[in-house]
């Protein structure tokens, strides 16, 4: 019999998501907290009056926090991953074989 540890994110008695990693569960919970705050903030404006649209927009903004911060100028965009250069030892052995 296997023992499986699961981390459940729950809001207002409703199970939202299940994770196998505590760090992932904590990150998701933090994102939900952010979405709640954004929803309250959006509710103060008259731009989005429909509560369902406020919730959807708040969740979208929370899910894309890093991109939003980059647009707002508070965070740099992630640089594209560069291929790792061959180590000196690997490059030397490659050059020896070529010669």
C-alpha positions in Angstrom: 0.0 0.0 0.0 1.4 3.4 -1.0 1.1 6.5 1.2 0.5 9.7 -0.8 0.7 13.1 0.7 -1.7 15.7 -0.9 -2.0 19.4 -0.2 -5.4 20.8 -0.7 -6.1 24.4 -1.2 -9.5 25.3 0.2 -11.5 28.5 0.1 -14.7 29.1 2.0 -15.2 25.3 2.5 -14.7 24.6 -1.2 -11.8 22.6 -2.5 -10.0 24.6 -5.2 -7.0 22.5 -6.1 -4.9 19.6 -4.9 -1.1 19.5 -5.1 1.6 17.0 -4.3 4.0 19.8 -3.3 3.6 22.1 -0.3 5.4 24.9 -2.2 3.0 24.6 -5.2 0.0 24.6 -2.8 1.3 27.7 -1.0 2.0 29.5 -4.3 -1.5 28.8 -5.5 -3.0 29.9 -2.2 -1.0 33.1 -2.5 -2.3 33.7 -6.0 -5.9 33.2 -4.8 -5.2 35.8 -2.0 -4.0 38.2 -4.7 -7.0 37.5 -6.9 -9.3 38.3 -3.9 -7.5 41.6 -3.2 -7.7 42.5 -6.9 -11.4 41.7 -7.1 -12.0 44.0 -4.1 -9.9 46.7 -5.8 -11.8 46.3 -9.1 -15.1 46.5 -7.3 -14.2 50.0 -6.2 -14.0 51.2 -9.8 -17.0 51.6 -12.0 -15.2 50.1 -15.0 -16.3 46.5 -14.4 -19.7 46.3 -12.8 -20.4 42.6 -13.4 -19.2 40.7 -10.4 -18.4 37.5 -12.5 -16.3 39.6 -14.8 -14.5 41.2 -11.9 -13.7 37.8 -10.5 -12.5 36.5 -13.9 -10.4 39.6 -14.5 -8.9 39.5 -11.0 -7.9 35.8 -11.5 -6.4 36.5 -14.9 -4.3 39.4 -13.5 -3.2 37.2 -10.5 -2.3 34.3 -12.8 -0.2 36.7 -15.0 1.3 38.7 -12.2 4.9 38.6 -13.5 3.9 39.8 -17.0 1.7 42.6 -15.4 4.6 43.7 -13.3 6.9 43.8 -16.3 4.3 45.9 -18.2 4.0 48.3 -15.2 7.8 48.6 -15.1 8.3 47.0 -11.7 10.0 43.9 -12.9 12.2 43.0 -15.8 10.9 40.5 -18.3 12.4 37.1 -18.0 15.3 36.7 -20.4 15.0 33.8 -22.8 17.0 30.8 -21.7 20.5 30.7 -23.3 22.0 27.4 -24.2 24.8 26.5 -21.8 28.3 26.9 -23.2 30.5 23.9 -23.3 32.8 23.7 -20.4 36.5 24.3 -21.0 37.3 20.6 -20.5 34.6 19.5 -23.0 35.7 22.2 -25.5 39.3 21.1 -25.2 38.5 17.4 -25.8 36.4 18.4 -28.8 39.2 20.5 -30.3 41.7 17.6 -29.8 39.4 15.2 -31.6 39.0 17.6 -34.5 42.8 18.0 -34.9 
